[in-house]
Amino acid sequence: MIRNVAGSVLALAGATAAVWSPFRAWYDGRHGRDYAIDELFTGITDDRSEVIGSILAPFLFAALLTLLGVLLRSRLLVALAGVVVLGFTVLWMVRVGQAEGGLTVGGDGAGLGDGVANALGGGILLLIGALVMSGRSRAPHRVDRPPRHTRPTLDGPSPQDPSTPEPPPAHPRSPSPYAATQTYDVPTGDPEQERRDPPPKS
């Protein structure tokens, strides 16, 4: 949380410095808003550009990326904004160096002005802010593993896993209201044998 706040402050400060830089002197007292965007690809001329078509446009785009990155806590968007600011500033320095035959730094308003310093500083602050930010916090992903089947041991059956439900007990049989009938075999005598050998009379 603290890292996101600190990184957001640095990123917003860098975006503010980048947007403010075209309103400062860039070279020989000429402001950055006087340089057209197409001059960065075709060559620097003495013609003055409108504000909306000047080098201010990519810096405004970088500021929009910074705001989105801060709101979404996206380090990638903030870093991309820093790359845009530094990229257009370095491209401008290359084109001006080709047109002027070299870049100079003077204390009397000649050469590179504080607008370039603001743009470079703003781009560096954006990159630092992206590094400081911790980004979005991801929720821990939990995977429920199936219960492992334990093997029986020599001491007896293994205990049941507490995560698995116990089977319902078998329904006991109700005793029968009638007892089972038993049959008995009664010995019977042979009538022919009794005729031949009558029992003795007492």
Secondary structure, DSSP 8 states (H G I E B T S, - for coil): -HHHHHHHHHHHHHHHHHHHGGGSEEETTEEGGGSBTTHHHH---S----STTBTHHHHHHHHHHHHHHHHHT-HHHHHHHHHHHHHHHHHHHHHHHHHHTS--B-TTS-BB-HHHHHHHHHHHHHHHHHHH--------------------BTTBS----TTS------------SS------------HHHHHHS-----
